[in-house]
């Protein structure tokens, strides 16, 4: 599902126009981005949390030429699903017929 699909589904569920829903979705995503940029965590109850984690610097090797390169550390956004979301996905997977 991409953002346009998300906007379409949410608009249908709440009986709103896709334009209005797109503005809400964009504002929601921008708020998450601003909060993460400020160094804070975003927790959406019964869904999960977004936070920044520091990735350490490391050395990598190009297999073609054998050269070693230094990749500096950086902050990376991560999502961690809540226990209730994980449980919901597991229950839906159990209900789904085996293919």
C-alpha positions as CSV (number, residue, x, y, z in Angstrom):
1,X,0.0,0.0,0.0
2,X,1.4,3.4,-0.9
3,X,0.3,6.8,0.4
4,X,-2.3,7.3,-2.3
5,X,-3.9,3.9,-1.5
6,X,-3.8,4.9,2.2
7,X,-5.6,8.2,1.5
8,X,-8.2,6.4,-0.7
9,X,-9.0,3.8,2.0
10,X,-9.1,6.3,4.9
11,X,-11.3,8.7,2.8
12,X,-13.8,5.9,2.1
13,X,-13.9,4.8,5.8
14,X,-14.5,8.2,7.2
15,X,-16.7,9.5,4.3
16,X,-14.4,12.4,3.6
17,X,-13.0,13.7,0.3
18,X,-9.6,12.4,-0.8
19,X,-8.3,15.9,-0.8
20,X,-9.2,16.5,2.8
21,X,-7.9,13.1,3.8
22,X,-4.6,13.7,1.9
23,X,-4.0,16.9,3.9
24,X,-4.6,15.0,7.2
25,X,-2.3,12.2,6.2
26,X,0.4,14.6,5.0
27,X,0.1,16.6,8.3
28,X,0.3,13.4,10.3
29,X,3.4,12.2,8.5
30,X,5.0,15.7,8.8
31,X,4.3,15.8,12.5
32,X,6.1,12.5,12.9
33,X,9.0,13.7,10.9
34,X,9.3,17.0,12.9
35,X,9.1,15.1,16.2
36,X,11.8,12.6,15.1
37,X,14.0,15.5,13.8
38,X,13.7,17.1,17.3
39,X,15.0,13.9,18.8
40,X,11.8,12.7,20.4
41,X,9.9,9.4,20.1
42,X,6.4,9.1,18.6
43,X,4.2,6.5,20.2
44,X,0.8,5.7,18.7
45,X,-1.1,3.5,21.2
46,X,-2.0,0.0,20.0
47,X,0.0,0.6,16.8
48,X,3.7,1.2,17.5
49,X,6.4,3.7,18.0
50,X,8.8,5.6,15.8
51,X,12.2,6.7,17.1
52,X,15.7,7.5,15.9
53,X,18.5,5.1,16.5
54,X,22.2,5.7,16.0
55,X,23.8,3.4,13.5
56,X,27.5,3.0,14.3
57,X,30.2,3.6,11.7
58,X,31.7,0.6,10.0
59,X,34.0,-0.6,7.3
60,X,32.6,-2.1,4.2
61,X,34.4,-3.9,1.3
62,X,33.6,-3.6,-2.4
63,X,33.6,-7.2,-3.6
64,X,34.5,-6.1,-7.2
65,X,37.7,-4.3,-6.5
66,X,38.5,-5.4,-2.9
67,X,38.8,-1.8,-1.6
68,X,37.7,-1.0,1.9
69,X,35.5,2.0,2.6
70,X,34.5,3.8,5.8
71,X,30.8,4.4,6.2
72,X,30.2,7.0,8.9
73,X,27.6,6.5,11.6
74,X,24.2,8.1,11.3
75,X,20.8,8.4,12.8
76,X,18.1,6.2,11.2
77,X,14.4,6.3,11.8
78,X,12.9,2.9,13.0
79,X,9.4,1.7,13.7
80,X,8.6,-0.8,16.4
81,X,5.2,-2.5,16.3
82,X,3.2,-2.6,19.5
83,X,2.4,-5.9,21.2
84,X,-1.3,-5.5,20.3
85,X,-0.5,-4.9,16.6
86,X,1.8,-7.9,16.5
87,X,-0.9,-10.0,18.2
88,X,-3.5,-8.8,15.7
89,X,-1.3,-9.7,12.8
90,X,-0.5,-13.1,14.2
91,X,-4.3,-13.8,14.8
92,X,-5.1,-12.8,11.2
93,X,-2.3,-15.0,9.9
94,X,-3.7,-18.0,11.8
95,X,-7.2,-17.3,10.4
96,X,-5.8,-17.0,6.8
97,X,-6.1,-20.3,4.9
98,X,-2.9,-22.0,4.0
99,X,-1.9,-21.6,0.3
